[in-house]
Amino acid sequence: MVAVSATTAALAVGCTVIGPDGPEKIVFATSRTTIQVSGASPTKTTLDFSNLLNNVTGTRVRVLSIRLVFPSARVIHAMTIKAYSFRRSGAGVFEGAQGDLEKICPQQFVPIPVNDVIVAPHSYSRWNIVLSFVVPHPVHIPYIQMKVRYEADSHQGWQPLYLNVRFAAIPASKDPALVQPYHCVPTRRS
């Protein structure tokens, strides 16, 4: 369920703006980052949202860092951004999971440093970028914005990534069915 406006699609390739951290240039397609996820999620539970980067340029791109821009640290706690092998995790791209993935599935979710992620030209990443956090108090979150710093053609740049993750964090006691911990995907045995 991917929703991309014509304006967003037009901006997906080649848009450049100079900002305080240098040039902003879109190198990763925005279509994968405009997934529509809405509903309710429990407070005080680790929430996980993944993103598979899609390099739309003719150059390989190395991720240097990813940080959360919105919402602020006052709204969410225990935030991490990690990269996991898309193939090894067996999870595919998931728009919302719950729990500490490395503790639940230690054989499948083995992180690598985000700055080790390299995406080949005109390709999807082999790494799932996973944003994990806890919302300690009831709140409405209208979207999530991250900032990706990268290197392409020996030049550094950055771009925003938006997750249209709209949800209300409510206490699990109000709706116990919201608590749905992630279950490991069975691994193939040879």
Secondary structure, DSSP 8 states (H G I E B T S, - for coil): -B---HHHHHHTTT-EEEETTEEEE--B-SGGG-B-EEEEEETTSEEEEEEEEEB-SSS-EEEEEEEEEES-TTT-EEEEEEEEEHHHH---S-S-EES-HHHH-TTT--EE-GGG-EE-TT-EEEEEEEEEEE--S-EEE--EEEEEEEEETTEEEEEEEEE-EEEEEE-GGG-GGG------------
